[in-house]
């Protein structure tokens, strides 16, 4: 497939994004949600399995009607799956990315179970903007690798204060064990070979998705502001699951361990 063919396929993939389903904006927010999901699945084919296990553990530990903080919520991916499974749940999404928040807010504009807060998780007072002092569950996925270890440890301390006694925190993300370099290299090579094959079939990558967002009349402004805030991508760290569990226990959680993993990713659960 040529670069021109790939571009045509990419645009076709989200050709429905600009169809009119929301009179106020003319933007099909659900199409953007689905486009984001497909782009993320290019990197993580088992992404939905992570969410399924995450919600299994929410139900097991805090029940089917939780008050949830969707931490670094992006487009509201976790919130969408939470409410589909637990209709009596409520969710507060918090993020700083203006483009992803625009999609989230557009998607859930008519749902009074959901609210969104714009806040920088590296700021010391971000939690003061939340509508509740405590939550049954704080959930996050594929976001906290944007942090370096020290500010992430500080964030974990604030999360521990927000989770009620008996509540849970879960983080699904890249967690790399540097003691297994040969395993890591083999896994990465295989994963990237599969990603290359999928891209030849028209899959969107990160840069292509953001290029399309920058061309959309509604998302162009928020996307420009987003790149002013973040640049192209994070320069954070991906410490091991053992590091995450140890720091969470140090910050006030009683138990912490992985409850799911793939060769490259881990879902780590901590109970207050």
C-alpha positions as CSV (number, residue, x, y, z in Angstrom):
1,X,0.0,0.0,0.0
2,X,1.4,3.4,-0.9
3,X,1.4,6.4,1.4
4,X,-1.4,7.9,-0.8
5,X,-3.5,4.8,-0.5
6,X,-2.9,4.7,3.3
7,X,-4.1,8.3,3.6
8,X,-7.2,7.5,1.6
9,X,-8.0,4.5,3.7
10,X,-7.4,6.5,6.9
11,X,-9.8,9.2,5.8
12,X,-12.4,6.7,4.8
13,X,-12.1,5.0,8.2
14,X,-13.5,8.2,9.9
15,X,-15.5,9.6,7.0
16,X,-18.6,9.5,9.1
17,X,-17.0,11.7,11.8
18,X,-18.3,14.9,10.3
19,X,-21.9,13.7,9.7
20,X,-24.5,15.7,11.6
21,X,-25.9,14.0,14.7
22,X,-25.5,16.9,17.2
23,X,-27.2,20.0,16.0
24,X,-25.1,22.3,18.1
25,X,-21.8,21.3,16.5
26,X,-22.6,19.1,13.5
27,X,-20.1,16.6,14.9
28,X,-20.7,12.9,15.3
29,X,-19.1,12.3,18.7
30,X,-19.7,8.6,18.6
31,X,-17.8,8.3,15.4
32,X,-14.8,10.0,17.0
33,X,-15.1,7.7,20.0
34,X,-15.0,4.7,17.7
35,X,-12.1,6.1,15.7
36,X,-10.2,6.7,18.9
37,X,-10.9,3.1,20.0
38,X,-9.6,1.7,16.7
39,X,-6.4,3.8,16.9
40,X,-5.7,2.6,20.4
41,X,-6.4,-1.0,19.5
42,X,-3.7,-0.8,16.9
43,X,-1.3,-0.5,19.8
44,X,-3.2,-2.8,22.2
45,X,-5.3,-5.5,20.5
46,X,-6.3,-6.8,24.0
47,X,-7.5,-3.4,25.2
48,X,-11.1,-4.5,25.8
49,X,-10.0,-7.5,27.9
50,X,-8.3,-5.0,30.2
51,X,-11.5,-3.1,30.6
52,X,-13.5,-6.2,31.2
53,X,-11.2,-7.4,34.0
54,X,-11.2,-3.8,35.5
55,X,-15.0,-3.8,35.7
56,X,-15.1,-7.3,37.0
57,X,-12.9,-6.2,39.9
58,X,-15.0,-3.0,40.5
59,X,-18.1,-5.2,40.8
60,X,-16.3,-7.7,43.1
61,X,-15.0,-5.1,45.5
62,X,-17.3,-2.1,45.5
63,X,-20.5,-3.4,43.8
64,X,-22.6,-2.5,40.7
65,X,-23.4,1.1,41.5
66,X,-20.0,2.8,42.2
67,X,-19.1,6.4,42.3
68,X,-16.0,6.4,39.9
69,X,-13.3,8.9,39.2
70,X,-12.1,8.3,35.6
71,X,-8.5,9.6,36.0
72,X,-6.9,11.1,32.9
73,X,-10.2,10.2,31.2
74,X,-9.4,11.2,27.6
75,X,-12.4,10.6,25.5
76,X,-14.3,8.9,28.3
77,X,-13.4,5.3,27.3
78,X,-13.6,3.9,30.8
79,X,-16.8,5.9,31.6
80,X,-18.5,4.5,28.5
81,X,-17.8,0.9,29.4
82,X,-18.6,1.5,33.1
83,X,-22.1,2.9,32.4
84,X,-22.9,0.3,29.8
85,X,-22.2,-2.4,32.4
86,X,-23.4,-0.6,35.5
87,X,-26.3,1.7,34.6
88,X,-26.5,3.0,38.2
89,X,-22.9,4.0,38.3
90,X,-21.8,7.7,38.3
91,X,-18.5,9.0,36.8
92,X,-16.4,12.1,37.1
93,X,-13.8,12.4,34.3
94,X,-10.8,14.5,34.9
95,X,-8.2,15.5,32.2
96,X,-6.4,18.4,30.8
97,X,-6.4,17.6,27.1
98,X,-8.9,20.0,25.5
99,X,-9.4,17.9,22.3
100,X,-10.1,14.6,24.1
101,X,-12.3,16.4,26.6
102,X,-14.3,17.9,23.8
103,X,-15.1,14.5,22.5
104,X,-15.9,13.2,26.0
105,X,-18.2,16.2,26.8
106,X,-19.9,15.9,23.4
107,X,-20.5,12.2,23.9
108,X,-22.0,12.4,27.4
109,X,-23.6,15.8,27.1
110,X,-27.1,14.4,27.8
111,X,-26.1,12.0,30.6
112,X,-26.5,13.4,34.1
113,X,-24.5,10.5,35.5
114,X,-21.4,12.0,34.1
115,X,-19.4,15.1,34.8
116,X,-16.0,16.3,33.6
117,X,-13.4,18.4,35.2
118,X,-10.5,20.2,33.4
119,X,-7.4,19.9,35.7
120,X,-3.7,19.3,35.5
121,X,-2.9,16.1,37.5
122,X,0.6,17.5,38.2
123,X,-0.8,20.6,40.0
124,X,-1.0,20.2,43.8
125,X,-4.7,21.4,44.0
126,X,-6.2,19.4,41.1
127,X,-8.4,17.3,43.4
128,X,-10.1,20.4,44.9
129,X,-11.9,20.8,41.6
130,X,-13.7,17.5,41.9
131,X,-17.4,17.4,42.9
132,X,-16.8,14.7,45.6
133,X,-14.3,14.3,48.3
134,X,-14.1,10.5,48.0
135,X,-14.8,7.8,45.4
136,X,-15.5,4.1,45.5
137,X,-13.1,3.5,42.6
138,X,-10.5,5.5,40.8
139,X,-9.8,4.0,37.4
140,X,-7.2,4.9,34.7
141,X,-5.8,3.3,31.6
142,X,-2.9,4.0,29.2
143,X,-2.3,7.5,30.6
144,X,0.1,7.6,33.6
145,X,3.1,6.6,31.6
146,X,3.2,10.3,30.7
147,X,4.5,10.8,34.3
148,X,8.0,10.5,35.6
149,X,8.4,8.3,38.7
150,X,8.5,11.1,41.4
151,X,5.4,13.0,40.3
152,X,3.6,9.7,39.7
153,X,4.3,8.7,43.3
154,X,3.0,12.1,44.4
155,X,-0.2,11.5,42.4
156,X,-0.6,8.1,44.0
157,X,-0.6,9.8,47.4
158,X,-3.4,12.1,46.3
159,X,-5.4,9.2,44.8
160,X,-5.1,7.3,48.1
161,X,-6.8,10.2,49.8
162,X,-9.6,10.2,47.3
163,X,-10.4,6.5,47.5
164,X,-12.7,5.6,50.4
165,X,-11.8,2.9,52.9
166,X,-12.5,-0.4,51.1
167,X,-12.4,1.3,47.7
168,X,-10.2,0.6,44.8
169,X,-7.7,2.1,42.5
170,X,-6.8,0.5,39.2
171,X,-4.2,1.4,36.6
172,X,-3.9,-0.4,33.3
173,X,-0.7,0.7,31.5
174,X,2.7,-0.2,30.2
175,X,4.7,-1.5,33.1
176,X,8.2,-2.6,32.0
177,X,10.4,-5.1,33.9
178,X,13.9,-4.0,33.1
179,X,15.3,-7.3,34.6
180,X,14.1,-9.2,31.5
181,X,15.7,-7.5,28.5
182,X,15.6,-10.4,26.1
183,X,11.9,-11.1,26.7
184,X,11.2,-7.4,26.4
185,X,13.0,-7.1,23.1
186,X,11.3,-10.2,21.6
187,X,7.9,-9.1,22.6
188,X,8.4,-5.6,21.2
189,X,9.7,-7.0,17.9
190,X,6.7,-9.3,17.5
191,X,4.2,-6.6,18.5
192,X,5.6,-4.0,16.1
193,X,5.6,-6.6,13.3
194,X,1.9,-7.1,13.9
195,X,1.3,-3.3,14.1
196,X,3.1,-2.8,10.8
197,X,0.9,-5.4,9.1
198,X,-2.2,-3.8,10.5
199,X,-1.1,-0.4,9.3
200,X,-0.6,-1.8,5.8
201,X,-4.3,-2.7,6.1
202,X,-5.3,0.9,6.8
203,X,-5.1,1.1,10.6
204,X,-4.6,4.6,12.0
205,X,-1.6,5.4,14.1
206,X,-1.3,8.2,16.8
207,X,0.0,10.8,14.4
208,X,-2.6,10.1,11.7
209,X,-5.4,10.3,14.1
210,X,-4.3,13.6,15.5
211,X,-3.8,14.9,11.9
212,X,-7.5,14.2,11.2
213,X,-8.5,15.8,14.5
214,X,-6.6,18.9,13.5
215,X,-8.5,19.1,10.2
216,X,-11.9,18.8,11.8
217,X,-13.7,22.2,12.1
218,X,-14.8,21.6,15.7
219,X,-11.7,19.9,17.0
220,X,-9.1,21.9,15.2
221,X,-8.8,24.6,17.9
222,X,-8.8,22.2,20.9
223,X,-6.2,20.0,19.1
224,X,-3.9,23.0,18.5
225,X,-4.2,23.9,22.2
226,X,-3.5,20.2,23.1
227,X,-0.2,20.2,21.2
228,X,0.8,23.5,22.9
229,X,0.3,21.7,26.3
230,X,1.8,18.4,25.6
231,X,3.9,18.4,22.4
232,X,4.0,15.2,20.3
233,X,4.1,12.7,23.1
234,X,5.1,12.1,26.7
235,X,8.7,11.6,27.9
236,X,7.6,9.9,31.1
237,X,8.6,6.6,32.6
238,X,7.2,3.0,32.7
239,X,8.4,1.4,35.9
240,X,7.6,-2.2,36.7
241,X,4.4,-3.5,38.2
242,X,6.3,-4.2,41.4
243,X,7.3,-0.5,41.6
244,X,3.7,0.6,41.2
245,X,2.4,-1.9,43.9
246,X,5.1,-0.9,46.4
247,X,4.5,2.8,46.0
248,X,0.7,2.4,46.3
249,X,1.2,0.5,49.5
250,X,3.6,3.2,50.8
251,X,1.0,5.8,50.0
252,X,-1.8,4.2,52.0
253,X,-3.3,1.3,50.2
254,X,-3.6,-1.9,52.1
255,X,-3.1,-4.3,49.2
256,X,-1.8,-4.0,45.7
257,X,-1.0,-6.4,42.9
258,X,-1.5,-7.2,39.2
259,X,-4.8,-8.8,38.4
260,X,-4.2,-9.1,34.6
261,X,-1.2,-8.8,32.3
262,X,-0.2,-9.2,28.7
263,X,3.4,-9.4,27.5
264,X,3.6,-5.6,27.5
265,X,0.8,-4.2,29.8
266,X,-0.4,-4.7,33.3
267,X,-3.7,-4.0,35.1
268,X,-2.7,-3.2,38.7
269,X,-5.3,-3.2,41.5
270,X,-4.9,-1.5,44.9
271,X,-7.5,-1.7,47.7
272,X,-7.6,0.9,50.4
